[in-house]
Amino acid sequence: MGLKQNLHNFKEKNKDKKWLPGFNALFTFLYMPNETTHNGTHIKAADDLKRTMNTVIMALVPCLIFGMFNAGYQHHLAQGLIESADGFFGASFWTWDNFVIGLWKVLPLVIVSYGVGLAVEFIFAIIKGHEVEEGYLVTGMLVPLIVPVDIPLWMLAVAVVFGVVIGKEVFGGTGMNILNPALTIRAFLFFAYPTWMSGDKVWIHGAVERDQAIAAGQNLDAISGETILGTLAQNKEVGYNVMDMFYGIIPGSVGETSTLLILLGALFLIFTKIGSWRIMLSSVIGALVMGLIFNGVVSSGWITESSKFYGLMSTEFWHHLLIGGFAFGTVFMATDPVTASQTTKGKWIYGFLVGFISIMIRVFNPAYPEGVMLAILLMNVFAPTIDHYVVQGNVKKRMKRVKVKTA
């Protein structure tokens, strides 16, 4: 008796059991889709939701591993134990010590993200009696990559529960949500615990706890340094060159620093036809246009060096693509097929506005010098409206053609 027949008999025998959806989810994750098509279909392909999610995860793994090395590197660099002159290709970066320190802090974030998120998914599947959806496989990997490395695990757990329940399950689950779940989790953390999500500090392993340091009147800058966006928002000079920003040996969230690896991930997603190159390209164009406008304003003399906006406005327009979370958000979250625009023209409009608004928020909100999260969430809400007007525009054009032919 084959595996499929044994599985069918097992399901029939336990079809009234509450835990059956959980078993189906585990079996689907480890072996094969719960339901496969055999005939009567227009298109047959080997890919399914699980394989699609796993492909995105493969594109994220290099960013995760690099983030572990970079966390340890920033720790040693801030403590003066190594010199930054070696850079990306130096022996001081790709060391076991750097990786161990990064792994010690990043791995718990991954475990909590997947453990709590999948637990909520299983609970809802059992309560509602439907299959467990694989949509959280990517969200569970995205979350540890977009939060500060020193975020308390209990805060992350609370945020994951909120993001899965409010951001997805209340809308009907995977494929029905209007907001990107990973960004919903990050937005919750940002508004609920803003002092932990400012993103302007570098985590240092073994340093005194932040609350204890504040209570003792210690200067936190003595044990941590600012990110590039935090430095520019205060009109200070950045101590990193373009190649540092491109390779990613700069402070920041775990997976957002290396533009090189994010670019490779983008090419992989485009090659596998999972990520939309139209959204990626139009987002870059939108960001460059907004950056050029700000550079033009500075060149005209309307903004002086005394202005609080000068640091970010005067930044070279294309440097905005290399700093902060813009590249990561554009490639891995703005392209989410569920929450992004679906029409071809709509993708161009959607992506352009994501990039344009990201840089606008980044400059005009120096208290939180990052805008990609809010820009993507805003455009998630407007994506259905964009598609509606694109479709209506096409309908009107076709109606005009019909009238001309019948006239």
Buried (B, 14 or more C-beta within 10 A) or exposed (E): EEEEEEBEEEBEEEEEEEEBBBBBBEBBBEEBBBEEEEEEEEEEEEEBBBBBBBBBBBBBEBBBBBBBBBBBBBBBBBEEEBEBEBBBEBEBBBBEBBBEBBBEBBEEBBEBBBEBBBBBBBBBBBEEEEBBBBBBBBBBBBBBBBBBBBBEEEBBBBBBBBBBEBBBBEBEBBEEBBBBBBBBBBBBBBEEBEEBBBBBBBBBBEBBEBEEBEEEEBEEEEBBBBBBBBBBBBBEEBEBEEEBBBBBBBBBBBBBBBBBBBBBBBBBBBEBEBBBBBBBBBBBBBBBBBBEBBBEBBEEEEBEEEEEBBBBBBBEBBBBBBBBBBBBBBBBBBBBEBBBBBBEBBBBBBBBBBBBBBBBBBBBBBEBBBBBBBBBBBBBEEBEEBBEEBBEEEEEEEEEEEEEEEE
